[in-house]
Amino acid sequence: MSENPLFSFIHCADLHLDSPFEGIHAVEPDIATILRDATFKAFDNVIDHAVRECADFLIIAGDVYDGADRSLRAQLRFREELRRAVENNIQCFLIHGNHDPLSGWEAGLTMPEGVYRFGGEKVNRIVAKRGSEELAHIYGFSYPVREVRENLVSRFQREGGAPFAIGVLHCNVGGDPNHDNYAPCALDDLGTRGMDYWALGHIHAKKVLSQHGPCIVYSGNTQGRSLKELGPRGCYHVCVDETGLIRAQFLATDVVRWFAEEVNITGLNSIDELVDRLYRVREDVRSYAEGRGAILRMQLVGRGDLHTKLRRVEPDRDLTLPLREGEIDRSDFVWVDSVIVTTRPTIDIPQRSLVEDFIGDFLRAAQTVRNHPNPGGTIRELFMSRPEHRVILEQIAQLSEPDLLSTIDEAEVLGLNQLLGEEE
């Protein structure tokens, strides 16, 4: 980072204030309270970083709230943190995205002077200043409604006299399949509008798409909310020197961090050895979380003699609960969400699938689904073809592509357990 930047700012996005956490099994009330407050405290950490780094201004690139009809609690907390920012001479610029479009309900709270919200009729320009000195021209656009399918980049254009130009946009660059295709655009589009820096939101994983000409950055969300959002979450501190050189440093803001770890049983001979390994994994995760709380899901994989012994184990009762003991009393807790057993019997499955019998047919059917050009879609069709699918319709809709593929492995293991019997 430049020791004496001309100016600096914080870029964050996707705060999703007051968002519920997804996919959590039974949680102790104390930990549940921490999770409920996590999105708020993550934004508190954003402001802490801005104050500590003496940032000149703050940019929020959409999805401040989790829903169009944002809770009053979220609006009040957001306003109070913005007030803290402007009291420290930090201007605040924000847009709204697909989760919190301008058409949603608001309480009409008066925002502190020094907070600027972009409208949804056209791209507007607001000047960021330090006293009377112009630092940057900021161009932004808020979603007027939830679904914006237009490529909005063409609406942006640098105007003459801008010392530095920043575009703020909530969009899907390159058609990321893991996010709704709102305000879709190509990377090349962003390079044609004269911006020096693009502060992007919508994609929850942090990404630097381009280092220069222009610098294009997704800050990611400030707090992970499910096992789909693993690892550090935060914001970027962006420094600009007198030559226009841009240096962006990621700063973690998450209060609780999510982890998914595989534990291979290959080579383990006893439940004792397995339990020891599970405790070691838990302590490794505690170290990786760097003092914050963590949510951990473990998946037992691999083949070995231990697979047969695990058939007599109830994972939630015998593995998960012991790993949770003592965690609620720690600030650096590691809450084991679940231990999922997807181990395999000690057989050569590819070889066994060559046998012309019912078990071979079963294994070949599983492999056929895996080899399909769209295995996730095939699995969904199989689920939906069942008359009882309505009972689990909501759960099916929430399954990601990796989750769907893992159901094949789990079904294969369960089927082999039933079909092989003593043949194991």
C-alpha positions as CSV (number, residue, x, y, z in Angstrom):
1,M,0.0,0.0,0.0
2,S,1.2,3.6,-0.6
3,E,2.4,5.1,2.6
4,N,1.0,8.5,1.7
5,P,-1.9,8.0,-0.7
6,L,-3.6,11.0,-2.3
7,F,-6.9,9.6,-1.0
8,S,-8.4,6.3,0.1
9,F,-11.8,4.8,0.4
10,I,-13.5,1.6,1.6
11,H,-15.5,-0.5,-0.9
12,C,-18.1,-2.9,0.5
13,A,-21.3,-4.5,-0.8
14,D,-24.0,-7.1,0.0
15,L,-24.4,-6.3,3.7
16,H,-27.7,-8.1,3.8
17,L,-28.5,-6.6,7.2
18,D,-30.8,-8.6,9.4
19,S,-30.5,-11.6,7.1
20,P,-31.3,-15.1,8.5
21,F,-28.6,-17.7,8.5
22,E,-29.3,-20.7,6.2
23,G,-28.8,-24.4,6.7
24,I,-28.1,-24.4,10.4
25,H,-29.1,-27.5,12.4
26,A,-29.9,-27.2,16.1
27,V,-28.0,-24.3,17.6
28,E,-27.6,-23.3,21.2
29,P,-29.4,-20.0,22.0
30,D,-26.2,-18.1,22.8
31,I,-24.7,-19.0,19.4
32,A,-28.0,-18.3,17.7
33,T,-27.9,-14.8,19.2
34,I,-24.4,-14.2,17.8
35,L,-25.6,-15.4,14.4
36,R,-28.6,-13.0,14.4
37,D,-26.4,-10.1,15.1
38,A,-23.5,-11.1,12.8
39,T,-24.5,-9.1,9.7
40,F,-24.9,-5.9,11.9
41,K,-21.5,-6.4,13.6
42,A,-19.8,-7.1,10.3
43,F,-20.9,-3.7,9.1
44,D,-19.8,-2.2,12.4
45,N,-16.4,-3.7,11.5
46,V,-16.5,-2.0,8.1
47,I,-16.9,1.4,9.7
48,D,-14.2,0.5,12.2
49,H,-11.8,-0.2,9.3
50,A,-12.8,3.1,7.6
51,V,-12.1,5.1,10.8
52,R,-8.9,3.2,11.5
53,E,-7.5,3.6,8.0
54,C,-8.6,7.3,7.9
55,A,-10.6,6.7,4.7
56,D,-11.9,9.7,2.9
57,F,-15.2,8.0,1.9
58,L,-17.1,4.8,1.9
59,I,-18.9,3.1,-1.1
60,I,-21.6,0.5,-0.6
61,A,-22.4,-1.3,-3.9
62,G,-25.9,-2.6,-3.2
63,D,-28.0,-5.0,-1.2
64,V,-27.7,-3.1,2.1
65,Y,-30.7,-5.0,3.3
66,D,-31.8,-8.6,2.8
67,G,-35.3,-7.8,1.6
68,A,-37.3,-5.2,-0.3
69,D,-39.4,-4.5,2.8
70,R,-36.4,-4.0,5.1
71,S,-36.9,-4.3,8.9
72,L,-37.0,-1.1,10.9
73,R,-34.2,-2.6,13.1
74,A,-32.0,-2.9,10.1
75,Q,-32.7,0.7,9.0
76,L,-32.0,2.1,12.4
77,R,-28.7,0.2,12.8
78,F,-27.6,1.2,9.3
79,R,-28.3,4.9,10.0
80,E,-26.4,4.8,13.3
81,E,-23.3,3.3,11.7
82,L,-23.4,5.8,8.8
83,R,-23.6,8.6,11.4
84,R,-20.5,7.3,13.1
85,A,-18.8,7.4,9.7
86,V,-19.7,11.0,8.8
87,E,-18.8,12.1,12.4
88,N,-15.3,10.8,11.5
89,N,-15.3,12.9,8.3
90,I,-16.0,9.9,6.0
91,Q,-18.5,10.6,3.2
92,C,-20.8,7.7,2.4
93,F,-22.1,6.7,-1.1
94,L,-24.6,3.9,-1.6
95,I,-26.7,2.2,-4.2
96,H,-29.5,-0.4,-3.9
97,G,-29.5,-3.7,-5.6
98,N,-31.9,-6.5,-6.3
99,H,-32.5,-7.5,-2.7
100,D,-33.3,-3.9,-1.5
101,P,-34.7,-2.0,-4.6
102,L,-36.0,1.5,-4.2
103,S,-39.5,0.2,-4.6
104,G,-39.3,-1.6,-1.2
105,W,-40.7,-0.3,2.0
106,E,-38.7,2.2,4.1
107,A,-39.5,4.1,7.3
108,G,-38.5,7.4,5.8
109,L,-35.6,7.9,8.3
110,T,-33.5,11.1,7.8
111,M,-30.0,10.1,6.9
112,P,-27.0,12.1,8.3
113,E,-25.6,14.9,6.2
114,G,-22.7,13.4,4.2
115,V,-24.6,10.3,3.2
116,Y,-25.5,10.1,-0.5
117,R,-27.9,7.6,-2.1
118,F,-28.0,7.2,-5.9
119,G,-31.4,7.2,-7.6
120,G,-32.9,4.7,-10.0
121,E,-33.9,6.9,-13.0
122,K,-30.5,7.5,-14.4
123,V,-26.8,7.2,-13.6
124,N,-26.0,10.2,-11.4
125,R,-22.6,11.7,-10.5
126,I,-21.7,12.9,-7.0
127,V,-18.3,14.4,-6.1
128,A,-16.3,13.1,-3.2
129,K,-14.4,15.9,-1.5
130,R,-11.9,16.6,1.3
131,G,-12.9,20.1,2.3
132,S,-13.1,22.0,-0.9
133,E,-10.7,19.6,-2.8
134,E,-12.3,17.3,-5.3
135,L,-11.0,13.7,-4.8
136,A,-13.2,11.7,-7.2
137,H,-16.3,11.7,-9.2
138,I,-18.6,8.8,-8.3
139,Y,-21.2,7.5,-10.7
140,G,-23.9,5.2,-9.5
141,F,-27.4,3.7,-10.2
142,S,-29.8,2.1,-7.7
143,Y,-32.2,-0.7,-8.8
144,P,-35.7,0.9,-9.0
145,V,-37.2,-2.6,-8.9
146,R,-35.9,-6.1,-8.0
147,E,-35.4,-7.5,-11.5
148,V,-33.2,-5.4,-13.6
149,R,-32.2,-7.4,-16.7
150,E,-30.7,-4.6,-18.8
151,N,-27.0,-4.2,-19.3
152,L,-26.6,-0.9,-17.4
153,V,-22.9,-0.3,-18.2
154,S,-23.8,1.8,-21.3
155,R,-25.5,4.4,-19.1
156,F,-22.1,5.2,-17.4
157,Q,-19.8,7.7,-19.0
158,R,-16.9,9.6,-17.4
159,E,-17.4,13.4,-17.7
160,G,-14.7,15.9,-18.4
161,G,-12.7,17.3,-15.5
162,A,-12.9,14.2,-13.2
163,P,-9.7,13.8,-11.2
164,F,-10.6,10.2,-10.7
165,A,-13.7,8.3,-11.7
166,I,-15.5,5.5,-9.9
167,G,-18.4,3.5,-11.2
168,V,-20.7,1.8,-8.6
169,L,-22.8,-1.0,-10.0
170,H,-24.7,-4.1,-8.7
171,C,-24.3,-6.5,-11.6
172,N,-23.4,-9.9,-12.9
173,V,-20.1,-9.8,-14.9
174,G,-19.7,-12.7,-17.2
175,G,-22.9,-14.5,-16.2
176,D,-21.9,-16.1,-12.9
177,P,-24.3,-19.1,-12.7
178,N,-24.3,-19.0,-8.9
179,H,-26.1,-15.6,-8.8
180,D,-29.2,-14.2,-10.6
181,N,-28.3,-12.7,-13.9
182,Y,-29.3,-9.1,-13.0
183,A,-27.7,-6.2,-14.8
184,P,-25.6,-8.6,-16.9
185,C,-22.5,-7.3,-18.6
186,A,-19.2,-8.4,-20.0
187,L,-15.8,-7.6,-18.5
188,D,-14.9,-5.7,-21.8
189,D,-18.0,-3.5,-21.3
190,L,-16.6,-2.1,-18.1
191,G,-13.4,-1.0,-19.9
192,T,-15.1,1.4,-22.3
193,R,-16.7,3.9,-20.0
194,G,-13.7,5.9,-18.8
195,M,-13.8,4.7,-15.2
196,D,-10.6,4.3,-13.1
197,Y,-12.3,1.9,-10.6
198,W,-15.4,-0.1,-10.7
199,A,-16.9,-0.8,-7.2
200,L,-19.1,-3.8,-7.9
201,G,-21.7,-5.7,-5.8
202,H,-24.0,-8.8,-6.2
203,I,-21.3,-11.6,-6.4
204,H,-20.7,-12.6,-2.8
205,A,-17.1,-13.9,-3.4
206,K,-14.4,-11.3,-3.4
207,K,-12.8,-11.0,-6.8
208,V,-10.4,-8.6,-8.5
209,L,-11.4,-8.9,-12.1
210,S,-8.8,-6.4,-13.4
211,Q,-5.9,-4.7,-11.6
212,H,-5.8,-1.6,-13.9
213,G,-7.2,0.0,-17.0
214,P,-9.7,0.1,-15.1
215,C,-9.4,-1.6,-11.7
216,I,-12.5,-3.8,-11.4
217,V,-13.4,-5.3,-8.0
218,Y,-16.1,-7.4,-6.4
219,S,-15.7,-6.8,-2.6
220,G,-17.9,-9.8,-1.8
221,N,-20.3,-9.8,1.1
222,T,-19.3,-8.6,4.5
223,Q,-20.5,-11.7,6.4
224,G,-20.9,-15.3,5.1
225,R,-24.4,-16.6,5.8
226,S,-24.3,-20.3,4.9
227,L,-22.1,-23.2,3.9
228,K,-22.3,-21.8,0.4
229,E,-20.2,-18.9,1.6
230,L,-17.0,-20.4,3.0
231,G,-13.9,-18.5,4.1
232,P,-13.1,-14.9,4.9
233,R,-15.6,-12.2,4.0
234,G,-15.1,-8.4,4.2
235,C,-14.3,-5.2,2.2
236,Y,-11.5,-3.5,0.4
237,H,-9.4,-0.5,1.4
238,V,-8.5,1.2,-1.8
239,C,-5.6,3.7,-1.9
240,V,-4.9,6.0,-4.8
241,D,-1.6,7.8,-5.1
242,E,-0.7,11.0,-7.0
243,T,0.0,9.1,-10.2
244,G,-3.3,7.4,-10.1
245,L,-1.9,4.1,-9.1
246,I,-4.5,2.0,-7.3
247,R,-3.8,-0.5,-4.5
248,A,-6.6,-2.5,-3.0
249,Q,-6.2,-4.4,0.2
250,F,-8.8,-6.9,1.5
251,L,-9.9,-6.5,5.1
252,A,-11.9,-9.2,6.8
253,T,-15.1,-8.1,8.6
254,D,-16.9,-11.4,9.3
255,V,-17.9,-12.2,12.8
256,V,-18.6,-15.9,12.2
257,R,-16.8,-17.8,9.5
258,W,-18.0,-20.9,7.7
259,F,-16.0,-24.1,7.0
260,A,-16.6,-27.4,5.3
261,E,-14.0,-30.1,5.9
262,E,-13.6,-33.6,4.6
263,V,-12.2,-36.3,6.9
264,N,-10.9,-39.3,5.1
265,I,-11.2,-42.6,7.0
266,T,-8.7,-44.4,4.7
267,G,-6.1,-46.0,7.0
268,L,-8.1,-45.5,10.2
269,N,-8.8,-48.7,12.1
270,S,-10.9,-47.7,15.1
271,I,-13.5,-45.2,16.2
272,D,-10.9,-43.9,18.7
273,E,-8.6,-42.9,15.8
274,L,-11.5,-41.2,14.0
275,V,-12.6,-39.2,17.0
276,D,-9.0,-38.0,17.6
277,R,-8.9,-36.8,14.0
278,L,-12.2,-35.0,14.3
279,Y,-11.0,-33.1,17.3
280,R,-7.8,-32.2,15.4
281,V,-9.8,-30.9,12.5
282,R,-12.0,-28.8,14.9
283,E,-8.9,-27.2,16.5
284,D,-7.3,-26.5,13.0
285,V,-10.5,-24.7,12.1
286,R,-10.4,-22.7,15.3
287,S,-6.9,-21.5,14.2
288,Y,-8.1,-20.7,10.7
289,A,-11.0,-18.6,12.1
290,E,-8.4,-16.2,13.7
291,G,-10.3,-15.6,16.9
292,R,-13.8,-15.3,15.5
293,G,-16.6,-17.9,15.9
294,A,-16.8,-20.7,13.3
295,I,-19.5,-22.9,11.9
296,L,-18.1,-26.3,10.7
297,R,-19.6,-29.1,8.8
298,M,-17.5,-32.3,8.5
299,Q,-18.0,-35.0,5.9
300,L,-16.5,-38.4,6.4
301,V,-15.2,-39.8,3.1
302,G,-13.0,-42.6,1.8
303,R,-13.1,-46.3,2.0
304,G,-11.9,-48.6,4.7
305,D,-12.8,-51.2,7.4
306,L,-14.0,-48.3,9.6
307,H,-17.0,-47.9,7.2
308,T,-18.7,-51.1,8.7
309,K,-18.2,-49.8,12.2
310,L,-19.7,-46.5,11.4
311,R,-22.9,-48.2,10.4
312,R,-23.5,-48.7,14.1
313,V,-22.9,-45.0,15.0
314,E,-25.5,-42.3,15.1
315,P,-23.5,-39.3,13.8
316,D,-25.5,-36.5,15.5
317,R,-25.6,-38.2,18.9
318,D,-22.2,-40.0,18.9
319,L,-19.9,-37.6,16.9
320,T,-21.5,-34.2,16.6
321,L,-22.7,-33.6,20.2
322,P,-19.3,-34.5,21.8
323,L,-17.6,-32.1,19.4
324,R,-19.9,-29.3,20.6
325,E,-19.2,-29.7,24.3
326,G,-17.7,-26.5,25.9
327,E,-17.9,-24.5,22.7
328,I,-20.7,-22.1,23.8
329,D,-18.5,-20.7,26.6
330,R,-15.8,-19.6,24.1
331,S,-15.6,-16.4,22.0
332,D,-13.7,-18.4,19.4
333,F,-16.2,-21.2,19.3
334,V,-16.3,-23.8,16.6
335,W,-19.9,-25.0,16.3
336,V,-20.0,-28.4,14.5
337,D,-23.2,-28.2,12.5
338,S,-23.1,-31.8,11.6
339,V,-20.9,-34.8,10.8
340,I,-22.1,-36.4,7.6
341,V,-21.0,-40.0,6.8
342,T,-20.4,-40.7,3.1
343,T,-17.7,-43.3,3.5
344,R,-17.6,-46.4,1.2
345,P,-17.2,-50.1,1.9
346,T,-13.9,-51.7,1.1
347,I,-14.7,-52.9,-2.3
348,D,-13.6,-51.9,-5.8
349,I,-16.7,-50.1,-6.9
350,P,-15.7,-49.6,-10.5
351,Q,-14.9,-53.3,-10.7
352,R,-18.0,-54.3,-8.9
353,S,-20.1,-52.3,-11.3
354,L,-19.0,-54.6,-14.1
355,V,-20.8,-57.5,-12.6
356,E,-24.1,-58.3,-14.4
357,D,-26.4,-58.4,-11.4
358,F,-28.7,-56.1,-9.5
359,I,-25.9,-54.4,-7.6
360,G,-24.0,-53.8,-10.8
361,D,-27.1,-52.3,-12.4
362,F,-27.5,-50.0,-9.3
363,L,-23.9,-48.8,-9.5
364,R,-24.0,-48.3,-13.3
365,A,-27.3,-46.2,-12.9
366,A,-25.5,-43.9,-10.4
367,Q,-22.6,-43.5,-12.7
368,T,-24.9,-42.7,-15.7
369,V,-26.3,-39.8,-13.7
370,R,-22.8,-38.5,-12.8
371,N,-21.8,-38.7,-16.5
372,H,-24.8,-36.8,-17.8
373,P,-24.0,-33.3,-19.3
374,N,-26.4,-31.8,-16.7
375,P,-26.3,-34.1,-13.7
376,G,-27.8,-31.5,-11.3
377,G,-30.8,-31.0,-13.6
378,T,-31.2,-34.8,-14.0
379,I,-31.2,-35.2,-10.2
380,R,-33.8,-32.5,-9.8
381,E,-36.0,-34.2,-12.4
382,L,-35.7,-37.5,-10.5
383,F,-36.7,-35.8,-7.3
384,M,-39.6,-34.0,-9.0
385,S,-40.9,-37.2,-10.6
386,R,-41.7,-38.7,-7.2
387,P,-45.2,-38.2,-5.9
388,E,-43.9,-37.2,-2.5
389,H,-41.7,-34.4,-3.9
390,R,-44.0,-31.7,-2.6
391,V,-43.0,-32.5,0.9
392,I,-39.4,-31.5,0.3
393,L,-39.9,-29.1,-2.5
394,E,-38.5,-26.1,-0.6
395,Q,-35.4,-28.1,0.4
396,I,-34.8,-29.3,-3.1
397,A,-34.9,-25.7,-4.4
398,Q,-32.2,-24.7,-2.0
399,L,-29.8,-27.4,-3.0
400,S,-26.7,-26.1,-4.9
401,E,-25.1,-28.1,-7.7
402,P,-22.4,-29.6,-5.4
403,D,-25.2,-30.5,-2.9
404,L,-27.1,-32.3,-5.7
405,L,-24.1,-34.2,-6.8
406,S,-23.3,-35.3,-3.3
407,T,-26.8,-36.9,-3.1
408,I,-25.6,-39.4,-5.7
409,D,-22.6,-40.4,-3.5
410,E,-24.8,-40.6,-0.4
411,A,-27.5,-42.6,-2.2
412,E,-24.8,-45.0,-3.6
413,V,-23.3,-45.6,-0.1
414,L,-26.7,-46.1,1.4
415,G,-27.8,-48.5,-1.4
416,L,-24.6,-50.5,-1.1
417,N,-25.0,-50.8,2.7
418,Q,-28.5,-52.3,2.1
419,L,-27.6,-54.4,-0.9
420,L,-24.3,-55.8,0.1
421,G,-25.1,-56.9,3.6
422,E,-22.5,-59.5,4.7
423,E,-20.8,-59.3,1.3
424,E,-18.9,-56.2,2.6
